[in-house]
Amino acid sequence: MIFPIGDQNEPGGRRAPVTLLIILANFAVFLLLQLPESGKERQPITYGYSTIPYEITHNVDLVGPKEITVGGERGLIDEEPGPRPIWLTIFTSMFLHGGWLHILGNMWFLWIFGDNVERRLGSPMYVVLYLGAGVVAGIAQILPNPDSFIPSLGASGAIAGVLGAYLALFPTNRVWILVFRFIPFAVPALVAIGLWFLLNLVNGVGQIALTEQTGGVAYLAHVGGFIAGLVVGLIFRSQPPARTQRFGYGR
């Protein structure tokens, strides 16, 4: 397993306020809205505001028990009312998480890689990148199985877009990683993020083949978001760094 623990920050000390605000927003939603309903029979936030492929492709808000198959096992899930129009769940699901490990892992990756990308693109374009990659990621997860009732949630698709942009903008930056959980050393971003993408690509191809039989990780969302971010990063690679407003935080 490869896990990043730090990266080479760009010189200049410019601010990256949006990265911090996104992290705080995700933790606020998780702590104030999702945790209080955890373990309860009804979970209106988690199951109402996640992305469900069938809802998006049929423009219908599902309510009540639906049978799903995950990992080869059948079960029932109680769908809850969502926003109107229902396609807004593509955005709301970016701020929902399935547990502590889910949100901590996602926010750690964003903390490590988001600041350099925001400083390079500027905060307004960074918001467009983040949300746009999240939308592409959601669509990539929906297309192979548009009639699925399985909810999809998490910021990983949008964060994959940040990783894609980072790879295009800073391919030689050093990234400190842990291998086998205890050996830290530095590798170029091209290696660290490239290996991450290849792992998701391989699993994503398997997810296309197995559709609902594969559960747990939305690999196709990662691949879709990453490619969207990579394209944005390549477009901005030859342009001068954007000015960043003098507020927020720096690392």
Long-range contacts (C-beta under 8 A, 24 or more apart in sequence): 1-179, 1-180, 1-181, 2-177, 2-178, 2-179, 2-192, 2-195, 2-196, 3-177, 3-178, 3-181, 4-108, 4-109, 4-112, 4-113, 4-175, 4-176, 4-177, 4-178, 4-192, 5-112, 5-176, 5-177, 5-178, 5-184, 6-112, 6-175, 6-176, 7-112, 7-113, 7-116, 7-173, 7-174, 7-175, 7-176, 7-189, 8-170, 8-173, 8-174, 8-175, 9-115, 9-116, 9-251, 10-116, 10-119, 10-120, 10-170, 12-119, 13-250, 14-119, 14-244, 14-250, 15-119, 15-244, 15-245, 15-246, 15-247, 15-248, 15-249, 15-250, 16-114, 16-115, 16-116, 16-118, 16-119, 16-123, 16-244, 16-248, 16-249, 16-250, 16-251, 17-118, 17-123, 17-245, 17-247, 17-248, 17-249, 18-118, 18-123, 18-126, 18-127, 18-130, 18-248, 19-110, 19-111, 19-114, 19-115, 19-118, 19-126, 20-248, 20-249, 21-248, 22-110, 22-114, 22-130, 22-155, 23-107, 23-110, 23-111, 25-95, 26-95, 26-97, 26-103, 26-106, 26-107, 26-155, 27-103, 27-107, 29-95, 29-96, 30-96, 30-97, 30-103, 34-96, 34-97, 41-78, 42-78, 42-80, 43-78, 43-80, 44-80, 44-81, 45-80, 45-96, 46-80, 46-96, 46-98, 46-151, 46-153, 47-77, 47-78, 47-79, 47-80, 47-151, 48-79, 48-80, 48-81, 48-82, 48-83, 49-82, 49-83, 49-89, 49-92, 49-93, 49-96, 49-153, 50-89, 50-92, 50-93, 50-96, 50-151, 50-152, 50-153, 51-89, 51-90, 51-93, 51-138, 51-141, 51-142, 51-151, 51-152, 51-153, 52-79, 52-89, 52-148, 52-149, 52-150, 52-151, 52-152, 53-141, 53-142, 53-145, 53-146, 53-147, 53-148, 53-149, 53-150, 53-152, 54-146, 54-147, 54-148, 54-149, 55-82, 55-86, 55-89, 56-86, 56-87, 56-89, 56-90, 56-138, 56-142, 56-146, 57-142, 57-146, 57-147, 59-85, 59-86, 59-87, 60-86, 61-86, 62-149, 66-149, 67-149, 68-148, 68-149, 68-150, 68-212, 69-212, 69-213, 70-150, 70-212, 70-215, 70-216, 71-213, 71-214, 71-215, 71-216, 72-213, 77-149, 77-150, 77-151, 79-149, 79-151, 90-134, 90-135, 90-138, 90-139, 91-131, 91-134, 91-135, 93-138, 93-151, 93-152, 93-153, 93-154, 94-131, 94-134, 94-154, 94-155, 94-157, 94-158, 95-155, 96-153, 96-154, 97-153, 97-154, 97-155, 98-153, 98-154, 102-154, 106-154, 106-155, 106-156, 106-159, 107-155, 109-159, 109-162, 109-163, 110-155, 110-159, 110-162, 112-175, 113-159, 113-162, 113-163, 113-166, 114-159, 114-162, 115-250, 115-251, 116-166, 116-169, 116-170, 116-173, 117-162, 117-165, 117-166, 117-169, 117-233, 118-244, 119-241, 119-244, 120-169, 120-170, 120-236, 120-241, 120-242, 121-165, 121-232, 121-236, 121-242, 122-241, 122-242, 122-243, 122-244, 123-244, 123-245, 125-236, 125-242, 129-161, 129-162, 129-165, 129-229, 129-232, 130-158, 130-161, 130-162, 131-158, 132-161, 132-228, 132-232, 133-157, 133-158, 133-160, 133-161, 133-162, 133-164, 133-225, 133-226, 133-228, 133-229, 133-232, 134-158, 134-161, 134-225, 136-161, 136-224, 136-225, 136-227, 136-228, 137-161, 137-218, 137-221, 137-222, 137-224, 137-225, 137-228, 138-221, 139-224, 140-220, 140-221, 140-223, 140-224, 140-225, 141-218, 141-220, 141-221, 141-224, 144-207, 144-208, 144-211, 144-220, 145-211, 145-212, 148-211, 148-212, 150-212, 150-215, 152-218, 152-221, 154-218, 156-218, 156-221, 156-222, 156-225, 157-218, 157-221, 157-222, 157-224, 157-225, 158-225, 159-225, 160-200, 160-221, 160-222, 160-223, 160-224, 160-225, 160-226, 160-229, 161-225, 161-226, 161-228, 161-229, 161-232, 162-229, 163-193, 163-196, 163-197, 163-226, 163-229, 164-193, 164-197, 164-225, 164-226, 164-227, 164-228, 164-229, 164-230, 164-231, 164-232, 164-233, 165-229, 165-230, 165-232, 165-233, 165-236, 166-193, 166-229, 166-233, 167-193, 167-194, 167-197, 167-230, 167-233, 168-229, 168-230, 168-232, 168-233, 168-234, 168-236, 168-237, 169-233, 169-236, 169-237, 197-222, 197-223, 197-226, 200-226
